[in-house]
Amino acid sequence: MTAEKSRIISARAWIIVSVVIMLVVVISLYLPSMMRTTQRPIEREEVKLLEMAIKGYQTEYNKLPELGATDETKFVESTGLLMKMLAGRDEQLNPRMIPFYESMHRPTRDKFGDGRAESAPTDETDVRDLKGNRYRLHFDWNGDKHIPNPREPGKEILGSVIVYSAGPDGDYSTWEDNFTSWENEER
């Protein structure tokens, strides 16, 4: 092989390696963003499912769930007695045992040890977003159809229940990325 051919092959190899490195860098920069984008519809739907479950209960029993709370400014988390009742597992609060809520996303596990995933049962008494945070709910306990807006203190939201998540950053106080049942914003 001549020196000229060797130089041409080296130059081509260097170009190929450079292109591959550039692709890896670009993909690594955009991958987290693409992952967040695919999670957004799931979070948005989960917030709506919780809201619809409460409204279903309210329609069936002609009242909001009795949780011993009366302060509309205080939130209730998507756990414990509330979720047990919505899942149809509490005969005291849901005498007809109607399952008003079933989670959209289920964790998976590798049951067979060969990479095949199988749906694992979800603990529907402790419902969390994809980041592991519980959803928060505010109720219209006094029946006036107005709930204090947790995002904008001093303002109210028309409705009997509102639901929101902490969003991708996991912080309830940074509202820009939170998923809410009362705003239909594209993010």
C-alpha positions in Angstrom: 0.0 0.0 0.0 1.3 3.4 -0.9 1.7 6.3 1.5 -0.9 8.2 -0.5 -3.5 5.4 -0.1 -2.7 5.0 3.6 -3.2 8.8 4.1 -6.6 8.7 2.3 -7.8 5.7 4.4 -6.7 7.5 7.6 -8.5 10.6 6.6 -11.7 8.7 5.9 -11.5 6.8 9.1 -11.0 10.0 11.0 -14.1 11.5 9.4 -16.2 8.5 10.2 -15.0 8.5 13.8 -15.7 12.2 14.1 -19.2 11.8 12.7 -20.0 8.9 15.1 -18.7 11.0 18.1 -20.8 14.0 16.9 -24.0 11.8 16.7 -23.4 10.3 20.2 -23.0 13.9 21.6 -26.2 15.1 19.8 -28.2 12.1 20.9 -27.1 12.4 24.5 -28.1 16.0 24.6 -31.6 15.4 23.2 -32.5 12.0 24.8 -33.5 13.5 28.2 -35.8 15.9 26.5 -37.4 13.2 24.4 -37.9 11.1 27.5 -39.7 13.9 29.3 -41.9 14.5 26.2 -43.1 10.9 26.2 -44.0 11.1 29.9 -46.1 14.2 29.6 -49.2 12.6 28.1 -49.2 9.9 30.9 -49.0 12.5 33.6 -51.7 14.6 32.1 -54.0 11.6 31.7 -53.3 10.4 35.3 -54.3 13.8 36.7 -57.6 13.7 34.6 -58.2 10.1 35.8 -58.0 11.1 39.4 -60.4 14.0 38.8 -62.8 11.8 37.0 -62.7 9.2 39.7 -63.7 11.8 42.3 -66.5 13.1 40.1 -67.7 9.6 39.5 -67.8 9.0 43.3 -69.6 12.3 43.7 -72.2 11.4 41.1 -72.7 7.9 42.5 -73.1 9.0 46.1 -74.2 12.6 45.6 -71.4 13.9 47.9 -67.6 14.3 48.0 -65.6 11.6 49.8 -65.9 12.1 53.6 -62.3 12.4 54.7 -62.7 14.5 57.8 -61.3 17.6 56.0 -63.0 20.9 55.7 -60.3 23.4 54.8 -60.3 24.0 51.1 -56.8 25.5 51.1 -55.4 22.2 52.4 -54.5 19.5 49.9 -55.2 15.7 50.2 -52.6 13.4 48.8 -53.3 10.5 46.5 -52.8 7.9 49.1 -54.4 6.0 52.0 -58.1 6.1 52.7 -59.0 8.3 49.7 -57.3 5.9 47.2 -58.6 2.8 48.9 -62.1 4.2 48.6 -61.7 5.2 44.9 -60.3 1.7 44.1 -63.4 0.1 45.6 -61.6 -1.4 48.6 -63.4 0.4 51.4 -66.9 -0.7 52.2 -67.5 2.1 54.8 -66.9 5.0 52.3 -67.8 3.1 49.1 -70.6 0.7 50.2 -71.2 -0.5 46.6 -67.4 -1.2 46.3 -67.3 0.5 42.9 -63.8 0.9 41.5 -63.8 4.5 40.3 -60.1 4.6 39.8 -57.5 2.4 38.1 -54.0 3.7 37.4 -52.9 4.2 33.7 -49.3 3.3 34.2 -48.2 0.1 35.8 -44.7 -0.8 36.8 -43.2 -3.8 35.0 -40.8 -6.4 36.2 -38.7 -9.0 34.6 -40.5 -12.1 35.9 -38.7 -14.6 33.7 -35.1 -13.2 34.1 -34.7 -13.0 30.3 -35.8 -9.4 29.6 -39.5 -10.1 29.1 -41.5 -7.7 31.2 -44.8 -8.6 32.9 -47.2 -6.1 34.4 -46.9 -6.0 38.1 -49.8 -5.2 40.3 -50.0 -1.5 41.2 -50.7 -0.4 44.8 -53.7 1.8 44.0 -53.8 3.0 47.6 -50.6 5.0 47.1 -50.7 6.6 43.6 -47.6 8.5 42.5 -46.4 10.2 39.3 -43.5 8.9 37.2 -41.1 10.7 39.5 -42.5 9.1 42.6 -44.4 12.1 44.0 -48.0 11.8 45.1 -50.7 13.8 43.4 -52.4 16.5 45.3 -56.1 17.2 45.4 -58.2 20.1 46.7 -61.9 19.7 47.3 -64.9 22.1 47.4 -65.9 21.0 50.9 -68.5 23.8 51.4 -70.3 23.1 48.1 -70.1 26.6 46.6 -68.3 25.3 43.5 -65.2 27.4 44.2 -61.8 26.1 45.2 -58.9 28.4 46.2 -56.3 28.3 43.4 -53.0 26.9 44.9 -51.0 28.4 42.0 -52.4 31.9 42.3 -53.4 32.7 46.0 -56.4 35.0 46.1 -58.0 33.5 43.0 -60.5 30.7 42.7 -61.1 27.8 40.4 -64.6 26.8 39.5 -65.3 23.1 40.3 -65.7 20.5 43.0 -62.2 19.0 42.8 -58.8 19.9 41.4 -55.8 17.7 41.0 -52.1 18.5 40.3 -48.7 16.9 40.2 -45.2 18.1 41.1 -44.2 17.9 37.4 -41.0 16.7 35.9 -38.8 18.7 38.3 -40.5 17.1 41.4 -41.3 20.5 43.0 -44.9 21.4 43.7 -44.0 25.1 44.0 -42.6 25.5 40.5 -45.9 25.6 38.6 -44.4 26.0 35.1 -44.0 22.2 34.7 -46.8 20.9 37.0 -49.7 19.0 35.4 -53.1 20.3 36.6 -56.7 19.3 36.0 -57.9 22.8 35.6 -55.5 24.1 33.0 -55.3 22.7 29.5 -51.9 24.0 28.5 -49.5 22.5 26.0 -46.0 22.3 27.5 
